[in-house]
Amino acid sequence: MLRRLYSTSSKSKTVLQSLASIKNQELIQTLPYIGGEFTSDNGSFFPVINPFDGSELTKVMSTTESQLSIAFENSHDSFQRFKNTTPRYRSTLLKKLNDEILNNADDLAKIITLENGKPLADSLGEVKYGASFMEWFSEEAPRINGLLIGSSDSSKRISAYRLPVGPVGILTPWNFPLAMITRKLGAAIAAGCTTVIKPAADTPLTALAFAKICQNVGIPDGIVNIVPVEESRTPEFGKRFCKSKELKKISFTGSTKVGKLLLEQSASTVKKISMELGGNSPFIVSNKIKDLSKAVDGMIAAKFRSSGQTCVCVNRVYIENSIYDKFVEILLDRLKKTIRLGPGMDPTVTHGPLIHERALNKVESLVGDAINKGAKLLFGGKRRLELGPTFYELTVLGDVTSKMEIYETEIFGPVASLIRYKGSISSVVEAANRNREDVGLAGYVFSDDVTECRIAQEELAVGMVGVNTGLISEAALPFGGVRCSGFGREGSVYGVEEYTVVKSVVEKV
């Protein structure tokens, strides 16, 4: 049983679970943001749903075809001016955005929670995380430098400049509706690029609130265009982004399946692409770790954050056989004492609902398949309909094997799959690297043996490795994967490079 269940009066629920709880009501916008204005074109409206109870928060206008064309044109025309601005000017814009995001942190967090479902503490963490990219790239903007290269001919001088790639199409997911925008946009503005941003259909309100922030701080018209669209039209819009002649780059965060499709659709215009796609993150616990509770805490953080709905959440937990039972004991004790399911707007809640019923059905199917094939249900494993339509208990499955579908699938839900292993660290790393989708985004290892840690961090076929930590994301991290988890890096000193092209000059002297 969970430690406590959520209950509240219908009156308090009405206030807490609605946009009326937002103090700065100007952040609530429902129209596309194009050319520095929120514009209407007699388009249809689609509902934004609160995952907690399935209620409608409001309706947002679905960007029309003509509006999207105007957004592309605005980004192209604005780029001709913006590319010539100084790095210091762009740095100042980013600093203003950082400050204004933080000034509105509480309201932004509430908007995120209302349309995404994650607990307020997680949403506030995302707001601060999102702002940190504005701060980071404000500092990187003046440091976009080129090179002087020695020529084999003493009468020539070679120089290489980094220039902005051009207008950028940004496609973002629902699980981090603010941070996935700022992580991309911060680098784009630092480099001198303009943008057209399509937020996820499930979470457009956060993106439009951010558009209002851009308007308030004086981001020049056309630099940031935000074009929400209903889910049924998302494939059509994605194709328009890829085939647009105005856009010179696409940055996408989402599934590997969609990423492959966008790559195909971008071929005709030979766009620069960066993609952060699906994963199947392994978490390895060696018997050479002295404090097993440290590994348990790391696993809980890496697995159950946002109810397992992040791209770097753990999928497969490999535990050395001699410490398996003790690990399970500590894990179950932690979960029983600390978790509380309920609406994210309740500050005492630790875990909210899944984003929608499709996500719930997927998790339930994976758990059912695993149990039917011999996995042991150690904790949770049920819907919690009395809490809301998309609640699922935090769940722990024991003795999971590679024959189960959950082993090969990115769960994107609150299920930890525990796997026994015997043998060397190299053997378990080899097993962790094998997965059906050939993905490699993040991986984790807990061990007090320096050699084991080195082997894991060098041999895990992933783009990012957490060594004795379950939390790896920050603005300074080069975020991205290998294999079918995508290419390119976001954040860090490498993030700006994704939004630039190199121009080489050979000068006869």
C-alpha positions in Angstrom: 0.0 0.0 0.0 1.1 3.6 -0.6 1.9 5.6 2.5 -1.0 8.1 1.9 -3.6 8.7 -0.7 -4.7 12.0 -2.1 -8.1 13.5 -1.3 -9.5 17.0 -1.4 -12.7 18.8 -1.5 -14.3 19.6 -4.9 -14.1 23.3 -4.2 -10.3 23.3 -3.5 -9.8 21.0 -6.5 -11.5 23.4 -8.8 -9.2 26.2 -7.7 -6.0 24.2 -7.6 -6.5 22.3 -10.9 -7.4 25.3 -13.1 -5.6 28.1 -14.8 -7.2 30.4 -12.3 -4.4 29.6 -9.9 -1.9 31.4 -12.2 -1.2 34.9 -10.7 0.2 36.4 -13.8 -2.7 35.8 -16.1 -1.0 37.4 -19.1 1.1 34.2 -19.3 -2.0 32.3 -20.4 -2.0 32.6 -24.1 -4.0 30.6 -26.6 -2.9 31.9 -30.1 0.2 31.2 -32.2 3.0 33.6 -31.7 4.3 34.9 -35.0 6.4 37.9 -35.8 6.2 39.2 -32.3 2.4 39.0 -32.0 -0.2 36.5 -30.9 -2.2 36.1 -34.1 -5.5 34.6 -35.0 -6.4 33.3 -38.4 -9.9 31.8 -37.8 -8.3 28.5 -37.2 -9.8 25.6 -35.2 -9.1 25.2 -31.5 -8.0 22.1 -29.7 -8.4 21.3 -26.0 -5.5 21.2 -23.5 -6.2 18.5 -21.0 -5.1 18.2 -17.3 -3.7 14.7 -17.0 -4.7 14.6 -13.3 -8.4 14.4 -13.9 -9.0 14.6 -17.6 -10.6 18.0 -17.4 -10.1 20.7 -20.1 -7.9 23.5 -19.0 -8.6 25.7 -22.1 -8.5 25.6 -25.9 -5.5 26.6 -28.0 -5.7 27.7 -31.6 -4.2 25.2 -34.1 -1.8 27.1 -36.4 -3.2 27.3 -39.9 -1.2 26.5 -43.1 -1.1 30.2 -44.0 0.2 31.1 -40.5 2.9 28.5 -40.7 4.0 29.9 -44.1 4.2 33.4 -42.6 6.2 32.1 -39.6 8.7 30.6 -42.0 8.9 33.8 -44.0 9.3 35.9 -40.8 12.1 33.7 -39.6 13.9 34.1 -43.0 13.5 37.9 -43.1 14.4 38.4 -39.5 17.5 36.3 -39.9 18.9 38.7 -42.5 19.0 41.3 -39.7 19.7 39.2 -36.7 22.7 37.4 -38.1 24.5 40.8 -38.1 23.9 41.6 -34.5 26.9 41.4 -32.1 27.4 38.5 -29.8 27.2 40.8 -26.8 23.8 42.0 -27.9 22.6 38.5 -28.2 24.1 37.7 -24.8 22.1 40.5 -23.3 18.8 39.1 -24.8 19.5 35.8 -23.2 20.3 37.3 -19.8 16.9 39.1 -20.0 15.2 35.8 -20.8 16.9 34.1 -17.9 15.8 36.8 -15.5 12.2 36.9 -16.7 11.8 33.2 -16.6 13.0 33.2 -13.0 10.8 36.1 -12.1 7.8 34.1 -13.3 9.1 30.7 -12.0 6.1 29.9 -9.8 3.5 30.6 -12.4 5.5 28.7 -15.1 5.8 25.7 -12.8 2.0 25.7 -12.2 1.3 25.8 -16.0 3.7 22.9 -16.5 2.1 20.9 -13.8 -1.4 21.6 -15.0 -0.8 20.5 -18.6 1.9 17.9 -18.0 1.0 16.4 -14.6 4.4 16.3 -12.9 4.6 17.4 -9.3 5.2 21.1 -8.6 8.6 20.5 -7.2 9.6 18.8 -10.5 8.1 21.6 -12.5 9.9 24.3 -10.5 13.1 22.3 -11.1 12.4 22.3 -14.8 11.8 26.1 -14.8 15.2 26.7 -13.1 16.8 24.1 -15.4 15.3 25.8 -18.4 16.5 29.2 -17.3 20.0 27.9 -16.8 20.3 27.4 -20.6 19.6 31.0 -21.1 22.3 31.9 -18.6 24.7 29.4 -20.0 24.4 30.4 -23.7 24.4 34.1 -22.7 28.0 33.4 -21.6 28.8 31.3 -24.7 27.5 33.8 -27.3 30.7 36.0 -27.1 32.9 33.0 -27.3 31.9 31.7 -30.8 35.3 31.9 -32.3 37.0 30.7 -35.5 40.5 29.5 -36.3 43.6 30.6 -38.1 45.1 27.6 -39.9 48.6 27.2 -41.1 48.8 26.7 -44.9 51.3 24.5 -46.7 51.9 27.5 -48.9 53.7 30.3 -47.1 52.1 32.9 -49.3 48.6 31.9 -48.1 46.6 32.4 -45.0 43.6 30.1 -44.1 40.9 31.2 -41.7 37.7 29.5 -40.6 34.7 31.4 -39.3 31.7 30.1 -37.5 28.5 31.7 -38.8 24.9 31.1 -37.9 23.3 28.3 -39.9 20.1 30.2 -40.6 16.5 29.9 -39.5 15.9 26.8 -37.4 12.9 24.6 -37.0 12.6 23.3 -33.4 10.3 20.4 -32.6 9.9 19.7 -28.8 8.2 17.0 -26.7 5.7 17.2 -23.9 7.8 15.8 -21.0 9.9 19.0 -20.5 7.7 21.6 -22.2 9.9 24.6 -21.2 13.5 23.2 -20.9 13.4 21.4 -24.3 12.6 24.8 -25.9 15.2 26.8 -23.9 18.0 24.2 -24.4 17.6 24.6 -28.2 16.6 28.2 -28.4 19.4 29.5 -26.1 22.0 28.0 -28.4 20.2 29.3 -31.6 20.0 32.9 -30.3 23.6 32.8 -29.1 24.7 31.8 -32.6 22.5 34.4 -34.3 19.7 32.1 -35.6 16.0 32.8 -35.8 13.5 30.0 -34.9 10.1 28.5 -35.6 9.1 26.3 -32.7 6.4 23.6 -32.7 5.6 22.5 -29.1 3.9 19.2 -28.4 0.2 19.2 -28.7 -0.2 18.0 -25.1 1.7 20.9 -23.6 1.3 24.1 -25.7 0.5 26.5 -22.8 4.0 26.4 -21.4 5.5 27.3 -24.8 3.0 30.2 -25.3 3.7 31.5 -21.8 7.4 31.5 -22.8 6.4 33.4 -26.0 4.8 36.1 -23.8 8.1 36.3 -21.8 9.9 36.8 -25.1 7.5 39.6 -26.0 7.8 41.2 -22.6 11.6 41.4 -22.6 11.8 42.8 -26.1 13.1 39.9 -28.2 13.0 41.3 -31.7 10.0 40.4 -33.8 10.5 37.2 -35.9 13.3 35.8 -33.8 11.0 33.4 -31.9 7.9 32.1 -33.6 5.8 29.5 -31.7 3.2 27.5 -33.7 1.1 25.0 -31.7 -0.9 22.5 -33.7 -3.4 19.8 -32.8 -2.0 16.2 -32.6 -3.7 15.0 -35.7 -1.9 17.6 -37.8 1.5 17.1 -36.2 2.9 14.7 -39.0 1.8 17.2 -41.6 3.5 20.1 -39.8 6.7 18.0 -39.3 6.9 17.4 -43.0 6.4 21.1 -43.7 9.3 21.9 -41.4 11.6 19.4 -43.1 10.7 20.5 -46.6 10.7 24.2 -45.9 13.3 26.1 -48.0 13.4 28.9 -45.5 14.6 26.6 -42.6 18.2 25.6 -42.7 18.2 23.3 -39.7 15.9 21.0 -37.7 16.4 20.3 -34.0 14.1 17.5 -32.8 13.6 15.7 -29.5 11.3 12.6 -29.6 11.1 9.0 -30.6 13.5 7.2 -32.8 10.7 6.2 -35.2 9.7 9.9 -35.8 13.4 10.9 -35.9 14.1 8.5 -38.8 11.0 9.9 -40.7 12.2 13.5 -40.2 15.6 12.6 -41.6 14.0 11.1 -44.7 11.8 14.1 -45.2 14.7 16.5 -44.8 16.8 14.9 -47.5 15.4 17.0 -50.3 16.5 20.2 -48.7 19.8 18.8 -47.2 19.2 20.5 -43.8 21.6 20.4 -40.9 20.0 18.1 -38.3 20.4 17.5 -34.6 18.3 14.8 -32.9 17.9 13.5 -29.4 15.9 10.3 -29.8 14.8 7.3 -27.8 16.8 5.3 -25.3 16.8 2.1 -23.2 19.0 3.2 -20.3 20.9 0.5 -18.3 21.7 0.9 -14.6 24.5 -1.4 -13.3 25.0 -2.0 -9.6 28.2 -3.8 -8.8 28.9 -5.9 -5.7 31.9 -3.7 -5.2 29.9 -0.8 -3.9 30.1 -0.4 -0.1 27.0 1.7 0.5 24.2 0.0 -1.3 21.7 2.6 -0.2 23.5 5.1 -2.4 22.9 3.0 -5.4 19.2 2.6 -4.4 18.8 6.3 -4.1 20.5 6.8 -7.4 18.2 4.3 -9.1 15.1 5.9 -7.6 16.2 9.3 -8.9 17.1 8.0 -12.4 14.1 5.7 -12.7 11.1 7.4 -11.1 11.7 11.1 -11.7 8.5 12.5 -13.4 7.0 9.0 -13.1 9.6 7.6 -15.4 8.6 9.9 -18.3 12.1 11.2 -19.3 14.4 10.1 -22.0 17.3 9.3 -19.6 15.1 7.3 -17.2 16.4 3.9 -16.3 14.9 0.9 -18.2 17.0 -2.0 -17.1 18.5 -2.4 -13.6 21.4 -4.9 -13.6 22.2 -6.0 -10.1 25.0 -8.4 -9.2 23.4 -11.6 -7.9 25.1 -11.6 -4.4 23.6 -8.2 -3.5 20.3 -8.5 -5.4 18.1 -9.4 -2.4 19.6 -6.7 -0.2 19.1 -4.1 -3.0 15.5 -5.1 -3.3 14.9 -4.9 0.4 16.3 -1.4 0.7 14.5 -0.3 -2.5 11.0 -1.5 -1.4 11.5 0.1 2.1 12.4 3.4 0.5 9.4 3.4 -1.8 6.9 2.4 0.9 8.1 5.3 3.1 8.5 8.1 0.7 6.1 8.1 -2.2 2.7 9.8 -2.5 0.6 9.7 -5.7 -1.7 12.5 -6.5 -2.2 15.8 -8.3 1.0 17.6 -9.1 -0.5 20.9 -7.8 -0.4 19.4 -4.3 3.1 20.3 -3.0 3.2 17.2 -0.8 2.7 14.8 -3.8 5.9 13.1 -5.1 4.5 11.5 -8.3 1.7 12.5 -10.6 -0.2 10.9 -13.4 1.0 9.7 -16.7 0.5 12.1 -19.6 -2.4 10.3 -21.3 -4.3 7.0 -21.5 -2.0 5.7 -24.3 0.9 5.9 -22.0 -1.0 4.2 -19.3 -2.1 1.4 -21.6 1.5 0.9 -22.8 2.8 0.6 -19.2 0.1 -1.8 -18.2 0.7 -4.0 -21.3 4.5 -4.2 -20.6 4.0 -5.1 -17.0 1.4 -7.8 -17.9 3.7 -9.3 -20.5 6.6 -9.5 -18.1 4.5 -11.1 -15.3 3.1 -13.7 -17.8 6.7 -14.6 -18.8 7.9 -15.1 -15.2 8.8 -11.7 -13.8 7.9 -11.2 -10.1 5.7 -8.3 -9.1 7.6 -6.8 -6.1 5.8 -3.5 -5.7 2.8 -1.7 -7.3 1.6 -2.9 -10.6 -1.9 -1.4 -10.8 -3.9 1.5 -12.2 -5.2 3.9 -9.5 -8.4 5.1 -11.1 -9.7 6.4 -7.8 -6.9 9.1 -8.1 -7.5 10.0 -11.7 -7.8 8.4 -15.2 -4.1 8.0 -15.9 -2.5 7.1 -12.6 -0.3 4.0 -12.3 1.5 2.9 -9.2 5.3 3.1 -9.0 6.1 -0.5 -9.9 9.1 -2.8 -9.3 9.5 -6.1 -11.3 12.0 -8.7 -10.2 13.9 -11.3 -12.2 13.2 -9.7 -15.6 14.8 -11.4 -18.6 15.6 -10.5 -22.2 12.6 -12.6 -23.3 10.2 -10.0 -21.9 9.0 -7.1 -24.1 9.8 -4.6 -21.3 13.5 -5.5 -21.6 13.6 -4.3 -25.2 11.2 -1.3 -25.0 11.7 2.2 -23.7 9.1 2.1 -20.9 8.5 5.8 -20.4 6.6 5.0 -17.2 7.1 4.2 -13.5 8.3 0.6 -13.8 11.7 -0.6 -12.6 12.9 -3.8 -14.2 15.4 -5.6 -12.0 17.8 -8.1 -13.7 20.2 -10.4 -11.9 23.7 -10.7 -13.3 26.8 -12.8 -12.6 30.3 -12.3 -13.9 32.6 -9.4 -14.7 31.6 -5.8 -15.3 32.6 -6.2 -19.0 30.1 -9.1 -19.4 27.2 -7.1 -18.0 28.2 -4.0 -20.1 28.1 -6.2 -23.2 24.6 -7.4 -22.3 23.5 -3.8 -21.6 24.7 -2.7 -25.0 22.6 -5.3 -26.8 19.1 -4.0 -27.5 16.6 -4.5 -30.3 16.4 -0.8 -31.3 20.2 -0.3 -31.3 19.8 2.8 -29.1 22.3 4.4 -26.8 21.4 7.6 -24.9 22.3 7.3 -21.3 23.7 4.6 -18.9 24.6 4.4 -15.2 27.0 2.5 -13.1 27.4 2.3 -9.3 30.7 0.8 -8.0 33.5 1.8 -5.7 36.0 0.0 -7.9 37.8 2.6 -10.1 38.6 0.0 -12.8 35.0 -1.1 -13.0 33.9 2.5 -13.4 36.4 3.1 -16.1 35.4 0.0 -18.0 31.7 0.9 -17.8 32.2 4.6 -18.8 34.4 3.6 -21.8 32.5 0.5 -23.0 28.8 1.4 -22.5 27.5 2.3 -26.0 25.8 5.5 -24.9 26.3 9.2 -25.2 26.2 9.9 -21.5 27.2 7.9 -18.4 26.4 8.6 -14.8 29.1 7.2 -12.5 27.8 6.8 -8.9 25.0 9.3 -9.7 21.5 9.0 -11.0 21.2 12.6 -12.0 23.2 13.8 -14.9 21.4 16.6 -16.6 22.6 20.2 -16.4 23.4 23.0 -18.8 27.1 22.2 -18.8 26.5 18.6 -20.0 26.9 17.8 -23.7 23.5 16.1 -23.9 22.9 13.5 -26.6 23.2 10.0 -27.7 24.8 7.6 -30.1 23.6 4.9 -32.5 19.8 5.2 -33.0 19.5 7.6 -30.1 20.5 10.4 -32.4 23.4 12.8 -33.0 24.4 16.3 -32.1 24.8 17.7 -28.6 22.7 20.2 -26.7 23.9 22.4 -23.8 27.6 22.7 -23.0 30.3 24.3 -25.1 29.3 22.0 -28.0 25.7 23.2 -28.0 26.3 26.4 -30.0 28.2 24.5 -32.7 25.1 22.7 -33.8 23.6 26.1 -34.9 26.7 27.2 -36.9 28.4 26.5 -40.2 32.0 26.9 -40.9 33.1 29.3 -43.7 36.7 28.9 -44.8 38.7 31.7 -46.4 42.1 31.3 -48.2 43.9 34.6 -48.6 46.9 35.2 -50.9 49.4 37.5 -49.2 
